[in-house]
């Protein structure tokens, strides 16, 4: 696999809004060298766009003429800026006759763990299967328990007398975005080796 992680990628904190795209392509017979050169040129062009965090390519271990290109941007907007750019369109036109794109998939944050594997392209599966469900459950619980305890102590205890439905609504409205955008990314970054 060829990789290209810029210095900017190392400096940016991990965020649940980062977006990874995988593109599956079939290569014309005898054009493998052309494909690799063309793909490396595309990644070099993507590197010049704000929000680019890195990219690379993988070769299918079972089918010789299938390759997967994987790249990551800081968020959907920066990914869309690259995808819709005239620079990318010109680069794609130079690849005509070299390869045919047949599948594309985007993942943001940690959603890929909970996506059934049959819904992902081979590129994402090659990069790593989701953790077992029991590890997902433990990871979520490790974030959920302390957050729920804190909300009960700080918020719920101060709003005595409200109906249980309203109290639960307030607690979940506070807990959910904090879990998704702060707690789970923080926990999963620290448990990365155990999860994979």
C-alpha positions as CSV (number, residue, x, y, z in Angstrom):
1,X,0.0,0.0,0.0
2,X,1.3,3.5,-0.8
3,X,0.4,6.1,1.8
4,X,0.7,9.8,1.9
5,X,0.1,11.5,5.3
6,X,1.0,15.1,5.4
7,X,2.4,17.0,8.4
8,X,-0.9,18.8,8.6
9,X,-2.7,15.5,9.3
10,X,-0.5,14.8,12.3
11,X,-1.1,18.3,13.8
12,X,-4.9,18.1,13.5
13,X,-6.8,16.5,16.4
14,X,-8.9,13.4,15.6
15,X,-12.5,14.5,15.0
16,X,-15.7,12.6,14.6
17,X,-16.4,14.8,11.5
18,X,-13.5,13.4,9.5
19,X,-14.6,11.8,6.3
20,X,-12.9,8.8,4.6
21,X,-13.8,7.8,1.0
22,X,-12.9,4.5,-0.7
23,X,-13.1,4.2,-4.4
24,X,-12.9,0.7,-6.1
25,X,-11.5,0.6,-9.6
26,X,-10.9,-2.1,-12.2
27,X,-7.7,-1.7,-14.1
28,X,-7.3,-2.3,-17.8
29,X,-4.9,-5.3,-18.4
30,X,-1.3,-4.1,-18.6
31,X,-2.1,-0.6,-17.2
32,X,-1.1,-1.3,-13.6
33,X,1.9,1.0,-13.7
34,X,-0.1,3.7,-15.4
35,X,-2.8,3.4,-12.7
36,X,-0.3,3.7,-9.8
37,X,1.3,6.8,-11.4
38,X,-2.1,8.3,-12.2
39,X,-3.4,7.6,-8.6
40,X,-0.3,9.0,-7.0
41,X,-0.7,12.2,-9.1
42,X,-4.3,12.4,-7.9
43,X,-3.3,12.1,-4.3
44,X,-0.7,14.8,-4.8
45,X,-3.3,17.1,-6.2
46,X,-5.7,16.3,-3.3
47,X,-2.9,17.2,-0.9
48,X,-3.1,20.8,-2.1
49,X,-6.7,21.2,-1.0
50,X,-7.6,22.5,2.5
51,X,-8.7,19.7,4.8
52,X,-6.8,16.8,3.1
53,X,-5.5,14.4,5.8
54,X,-4.0,11.6,3.7
55,X,-4.6,8.9,1.2
56,X,-3.3,5.8,-0.5
57,X,-4.1,2.8,-2.6
58,X,-4.6,-0.9,-2.0
59,X,-4.5,-3.9,-4.4
60,X,-7.1,-6.6,-4.0
61,X,-5.3,-9.7,-2.8
62,X,-7.6,-12.0,-4.7
63,X,-8.3,-10.2,-8.0
64,X,-5.3,-8.8,-9.8
65,X,-7.0,-6.0,-11.7
66,X,-8.9,-4.5,-8.8
67,X,-7.5,-1.6,-6.8
68,X,-8.9,0.6,-4.1
69,X,-8.1,4.2,-3.4
70,X,-8.7,5.5,0.1
71,X,-8.5,9.2,1.1
72,X,-9.5,11.3,4.1
73,X,-10.6,14.9,4.5
74,X,-11.3,16.9,7.7
75,X,-15.1,17.1,7.0
76,X,-17.8,16.7,4.4
77,X,-17.3,20.2,3.0
78,X,-13.6,19.9,2.3
79,X,-14.2,16.4,0.8
80,X,-17.0,17.9,-1.4
81,X,-14.7,20.8,-2.5
82,X,-12.2,18.2,-3.7
83,X,-14.8,15.9,-5.4
84,X,-16.5,18.7,-7.3
85,X,-13.3,20.6,-8.2
86,X,-12.3,21.2,-11.8
87,X,-8.8,20.0,-10.8
88,X,-10.2,16.6,-9.9
89,X,-12.4,16.4,-13.0
90,X,-9.3,17.1,-15.2
91,X,-7.3,14.5,-13.4
92,X,-10.2,11.9,-13.8
93,X,-10.3,12.6,-17.5
94,X,-6.5,11.8,-17.8
95,X,-7.3,8.4,-16.3
96,X,-9.8,7.4,-19.0
97,X,-8.7,4.1,-20.5
98,X,-6.6,3.2,-17.4
99,X,-9.3,2.2,-14.9
100,X,-13.1,2.1,-14.4
101,X,-14.6,3.2,-11.1
102,X,-17.3,0.7,-10.0
103,X,-18.0,1.5,-6.3
104,X,-17.5,4.5,-3.9
105,X,-18.2,4.6,-0.2
106,X,-17.9,7.4,2.4
107,X,-17.6,7.0,6.1
108,X,-17.5,9.8,8.7
109,X,-16.4,9.4,12.3
110,X,-16.8,6.0,13.8
111,X,-19.9,5.0,11.8
112,X,-17.9,2.4,9.9
113,X,-17.8,0.2,13.0
114,X,-21.5,-0.1,13.1
115,X,-22.0,-0.5,9.3
116,X,-22.6,-4.1,8.2
117,X,-19.5,-5.3,6.3
118,X,-21.5,-6.3,3.2
119,X,-22.5,-2.6,2.8
120,X,-18.9,-1.5,2.5
121,X,-16.6,-1.6,-0.4
122,X,-13.6,-4.0,-0.3
123,X,-11.4,-1.0,0.4
124,X,-12.9,-0.3,3.7
125,X,-12.9,-4.0,4.6
126,X,-9.2,-4.4,3.7
127,X,-8.4,-1.4,6.0
128,X,-9.9,-3.2,9.0
129,X,-13.1,-5.0,10.0
130,X,-15.3,-3.5,12.7
131,X,-14.6,-4.5,16.3
132,X,-16.8,-7.3,17.7
133,X,-20.2,-6.2,19.1
134,X,-19.1,-6.8,22.7
135,X,-16.2,-4.4,22.3
136,X,-18.5,-1.8,20.8
137,X,-20.9,-2.3,23.8
138,X,-18.1,-1.9,26.3
139,X,-16.7,1.2,24.6
140,X,-20.1,2.9,24.5
141,X,-20.8,1.9,28.2
142,X,-17.4,3.4,29.2
143,X,-18.6,6.7,27.9
144,X,-22.3,6.5,28.7
145,X,-22.0,5.6,32.4
146,X,-19.8,8.5,33.6
147,X,-21.8,11.0,31.4
148,X,-25.1,9.8,32.7
149,X,-23.8,9.9,36.3
150,X,-22.6,13.4,35.8
151,X,-25.8,14.6,34.3
152,X,-27.8,13.0,37.1
153,X,-25.7,14.7,39.7
154,X,-25.4,18.1,38.1
155,X,-28.6,18.6,36.1
156,X,-31.4,16.1,37.1
157,X,-30.9,16.5,40.8
158,X,-31.6,20.3,40.3
159,X,-34.8,19.8,38.4
160,X,-36.8,17.8,41.0
161,X,-40.6,17.8,40.5
162,X,-40.6,17.5,36.7
163,X,-42.3,14.5,35.1
164,X,-39.9,11.6,34.4
165,X,-40.4,11.9,30.6
166,X,-39.3,15.6,30.6
167,X,-36.4,14.8,32.9
168,X,-35.3,12.0,30.6
169,X,-35.7,14.2,27.5
170,X,-33.4,16.9,29.1
171,X,-30.8,14.4,30.1
172,X,-30.7,12.7,26.7
173,X,-30.6,16.1,24.8
174,X,-27.5,17.0,26.8
175,X,-25.9,13.5,26.8
176,X,-26.3,12.5,23.1
177,X,-24.3,15.3,21.4
178,X,-21.5,15.2,24.1
179,X,-21.2,11.4,23.6
180,X,-21.1,11.6,19.8
181,X,-18.8,14.6,19.3
182,X,-16.6,14.5,22.4
183,X,-16.7,11.3,24.6
184,X,-16.8,8.5,22.0
185,X,-14.0,10.0,19.8
186,X,-11.9,10.5,22.9
187,X,-12.5,7.0,24.2
188,X,-12.1,5.2,20.8
189,X,-8.8,7.0,20.2
190,X,-7.5,5.6,23.5
191,X,-8.8,2.1,22.9
192,X,-7.8,1.9,19.3
193,X,-5.3,-0.9,19.7
194,X,-7.8,-3.0,21.8
195,X,-10.7,-2.4,19.4
196,X,-8.8,-3.7,16.3
